[in-house]
Amino acid sequence: MPIGSDKGNFIKPGFLPLTLAPTTVGLLAWGWNNYGELGQGNTTDYSSPVQVGGVTIWDKVGAGAHFTLTTKTDGTLWVWGRNHYGQLAQGNTTGYSSPVQVGALLTWDKVTGGEGHTVATKTDGTLWTWGYNAQGQLGHGNTTNISSPVQVGALTNWSKIACGANYTASVKTDGTLWTWGQAAFGPLGLGNTTYYSSPKQVGALTTWLNVSAQYFHTAATKTDGTLWCWGMGGFGQLGIGNTTYYSSPKQVGALTTWDTVSCGQYYTVATKTDGTIWVWGYNGHGNLGQGNVTNYSSPVQLGALTTWSKLTCGYIHTIATKTDGTLWTWGLNDKGQLGDGSTTSLSSPVQVGALTTWDKITGGGKFTLATDSA
């Protein structure tokens, strides 16, 4: 339902034969809900998971700072939460506390968000952006905010996408890496701090695999299993043993066993192919899961388990699943974003409930979203 115009200051029937019936996938949310980002039709915070709507066929989940972005298996795109720059693509700047559909298309694929902008791909490989654009983060060659989806160029080979606070990064199907938008501290990886309002290629390599971004730093893996970071390094979030910022990619160690990587506001977390988790950077709220609040400028392992699966970050809280389908969180919990029924921050992983069917996970600024495959 609409929750009014939000112009505050800036700070992702028919019948089927039984044999073909799809697995139902519920979407659950918890944490800060000041702008309706939990999709409950209200602005009440929740410190335990609550279901968004009825059990349906949710597919991919994404989040921005204070807004939520999801696709369903039918290819539709649904959004809710803060909308002060048009990031919900409704042609307005009205916030919504319940899911609203973006147009009527059935071809949306991946979606993610930054502080106030949204980036999405379609199944045809095209790239679309909307929302806040003061730093050129929408990639349209200008700095004009837009409240409806606009295609970035005409290419059909966009693949992986990530948003920093006010910049965008994407890997194409040819393995090239492209960035644009806000460039303070060098998160675009272009060797400078120049803002760009159109996509710019990072070097000439064609071996980039995945990319993550948050606030002012970027992390990416290559097809050879190496991990690279760049941008702001003031808390050691680049993982290269210092607190210096770099405007070009720097390799994290020499290992070739990195799997997934996710950036928090001032920290980074990653998994290796052996199922271990490694963390580094800011740790003031225990978000590195080390049982302390000590910052680290090089990767340190989280415990000794080799059963970690998916991993993602909010601003200063961390979310992970294990291979047994359980869900675990740790870090800042002032708005209940850890989902353990409290608002007490935790410096070690805690299990969220007892379910073993958690699937996709994502973190907003101070809230969490996860799908549950029934």
N, C-alpha and C positions, 0 to 999 in steps of 0.2 A: 504494500500500500504506500502511497506517497507520504513522505514525512516532511514535505515543505522544501522550499528553495534553500539551497546550501551554498552560500557565497563567501564562506569563511576564508581566511588566509591560508596559503599553501603551508605547510610543515615539512597482488590475477582467482474404432474398436473392432472391432473385428475379432475374429477368432484365429488362433494358431493351433495346429496340432500339438499335442502334449510333447511330442518328441522334438518340436522346434521351439518350444517356449524358452525365451531368454532368461538368464539368471537375473533376478531383480537386484538392483544396486541402490542402496539408500545413501543419502548424503547427510552427514552430521557435522555440526559446527559448535564452537564454544569459544569463550573469551570475551573480548571487548566488543560491545554492540552499540556504541554511541551513535553511529550513523545507520544502523540497521544492517550491518554487514553480515550478521548471522542468518538473515532471511527468515526471521520468526514473526514478522509483522509488528515488531515493537523495537524499542531501544534498550532493552534490559540485558545486562551482562549475564552470562551463564558460565559457571565454573566446571560443569560436566557436559558431555556431549548431548545435544538436542537435535532431533531430526528436522531437516529442511523439507517441508511439504510431505507428501505421501511417498511411500517407497516406489521408485520408478526406475528408469534406466539411465541414470547419470553416467557420464563417461569421464571426460577430463575435467580437472578442477584447477583453477588459477585464482590468484588474489593480488590486489594492489594494497596500498597502505591501509585503506579503510573501505574497500569494496571487493566484491566477489564476482568471479567470472567462471561459468561452467558450460560444458557442452553435454548434450545427451547423445545416446547412440543413434538417434535419428538425424543427427547432424545439425540440430538447432542450437542456438546460443542463448544463454540466460544470464542475467546480471542483476545485482542489487547492492545497496549500500550508498556510500557517498558519491555525489555526482556534481560537485561544484565546478568542474571544468568540462562536463559533458562526457566523462569517461565511461558512462553506462550506455552510450550510443542511442539514446532515446530522443535525440533532437532537442533536448532541453537541459537544464541544470537542476532538475528536481531530484532529490534523493528518494530511494525506494527501500523499504524494509522487508519486502517479499520479492521473490523472483519475477522478473519481467523479461519477455523475449525480445531479442534484437532482430527486428524484421521478421521475415518468414522463410529465409533461406535454410536449406538442408545440407549445406556443404561446408560448415565450419569444422575445423580440425583442432588445432592447438590455440591456447589463449593464455595471456599473462598480463600483469599490470605493474606499473611503477607507483610513484606518489600520486600522480593524477592523470596518467595516460595509460592506454590499453593497446596491446599489440596482439594480432591474431593471424593465423594462417587458415586457408581453405584447403579442401582436398585436391584442388587443382594446382596447389603449390604457390598460389598468389599470397601476398602479404598485405594486411590491412591494419591501419592505426587510427586512433581518435583520442580526444581529450585534450589535456594540457600540452602546450607546444612552445612555451616561451624560450626554451633552449634548443628548439629544432628537433626534439626527440621523436616527432612523428615521421620524420624523413621525407617531407613533401617539398623541401626547398624553401620553406618559409617558417615563420614563428606564430602562425595564426591558430588559435584553439578551434577545434571542430567537435561537434556533438553527434556526428554520425560517421560510420565507417568510410574511409577513403583509401583506395589502393595505393600502395607505394610502388611507383613505376609500373612496368608491364611484365616483369619476369615471372616465371612459373616454377622456379627452382628453390624457393625458400623452404627451409626445413625446421631447424631448431631455433627457438626465440627466447630472449631473456630481457628483463627490464631492470636497470638501475633506478635510482630515484628519479632522474630526469634525462636518462639516456637509454638507448636500445642497442642490443647486440643480437646477431643472427648468424647461424651457420647455414650455408646453402648445401644442396645435394651434391655439389661438386667438391665439398670439403673446404671451401673458402670461408673466411670469417669477415663479417662486416659490422661496423658500429657507426653510431651517429647520436648527436645531441650534446648534452652538457659534458664538458671536458676538464673541469677543475680537478686537479690531482692526477690527471692522465688516464682515466678509466676506459677511454676509447682505444688505447693501445696503439696510437698512431705516432708516437714519439713526440707529442706536443700537448699543449693544453688549449688548443683551438677548438671552438665549438663548430659543429657541422650540422646542417639541416637536411642533408641528403646522405645516403649510405656511402661509407668509405671503406675500402678493403684494408684489412690489417695484414700487412706484408703480402707475400705472394704464395704462401703455402696452401696446399690443397689437402691437408691431412688433419684439419680440425674436426672434432667429433661432436662434443657437447660444450655448452657455454652456460654460465650462471652469472648473475649480476645483482648487486644490492648496494644502494646508496652510492659510494664512490669507488668501489673496486670490483674487478671482474676476474673470474676464474674459468679456465677451459681445459678440456682434455683433448689429446690427439689420438689418432688411430693406433699409434704405437704404445699407448698406455701411459704416456708422460702427462704431467700436470703443470699448468702454467698460470701465473697470477700477475696482475698489474693494477695500477691505480693507487689509491690512498693506502699507506702502510703504517700509519701512526700508532697502531695498536698491535703490530705484528701480523695483521690479517693476510699478508701476502705469503707468509710461511717460508721466507728465505733468510731468517735469522736476524733481521733488523727491523727498524721502524721507519724506513725510508720509503717515499713514494716513487713509483716508476711509471713512465708513460709508454713503455713498450713491454711486451710479454717477457716474464722471467720464469725460468723453470724452477719448480719446487723439488729440490733434491735431484737424484738421478734415476729413481725407480721407474719401472715401466709396467707397474701393476695397479695403477689407479683406475677406478671404475666410474663412480659418480661423484659430482661435486656440487655443493650449494653454498651460496654466500649469505651470511647474515648481515646485520647493519655494519658491524666492525669486526667480524670474525668469519672464519671459513670452516666448513666441515666436509669430509670426503670419505668415501668407502674405497676399499681395495678389492681386487678380484677374489681375495681369500675370505671375504665377508667381515673384515675388521673395519672399524670406524677410526678416523684420525681427525684431530681438531687443532685449531690454532687461532690466535688473535685475542680480541677483547674477551674478558671472562668475569666482568664485574658483578654479574648476577648468576654465576655458575653455569652459564650457557655452554661451556665446553665439556661439562659432565665429568670433571676431574675431582669432584669433592672439595673444591676450593674456589677462590675467586682470583687466582693468579693468571695474569696474561702470559701467553706463550707466542714466540715469534717463529717457531718451527713446529712441524707436526708432532703431536703426541697422541699415543693410542688411547682410546676410550676402553678401559678394562681389557679383558683378554678374549672376549667372545668372538666367534667367527660365524655368527648366525645372523648378522645384520643384513637387511635387504634394501629398503628404500630409505632415503634421508633427505630432509629439507629444513629450511629455517624460516622463522618469522624475523622480526627485527632483532630481538635478543632472546629468543627461545628456540629450541631445537626439537624436531619431531622425527621419529624413525620407526620403521617396522622391522620385525624379524621374519625369518623364513617360516616360522610357525604361525604367521598371521597376526601376532600380537602387536600392539601399538605402545610406544614409549615416548615420553617427553621429559624435558628438563630445561632449566634456565629461569628467566624472569616470568613471574606469575601474578603480577599485580592486578590483572583483569580476569584471572581464571583461565588464561590461555593454555595452561598445561593440562586442563581437563580432569584433574584429580579431585575435584570438589572443594578445593581450597583456593586461597590467593597467596599462598606461601611459596616463595621462590625456592628452587631445588637445584643443587649442584651435582646431583647424580640422577641417572635415569629412573623414572617411575612409570609403572605400567598404567595405562588408561583402561579401566574396567577389566573385564575378563574375556572379551571377544577374541576369536582367532580368525576372523574373516575380514580384517582391515586390508584395504587395497591401495588406492591412490591417496596421497597426502599433500597438503600445501600449507604454508604459513602466510597469513597477512601480517600487518604491522604488529598487532597484539591479539590476534585471534588465529584459530586453527580450523582447517577443514579436512575431512577425510571421508572416503567412500567405504561402505561396508557391503560386501558381496554376500547376499543371503543364500 
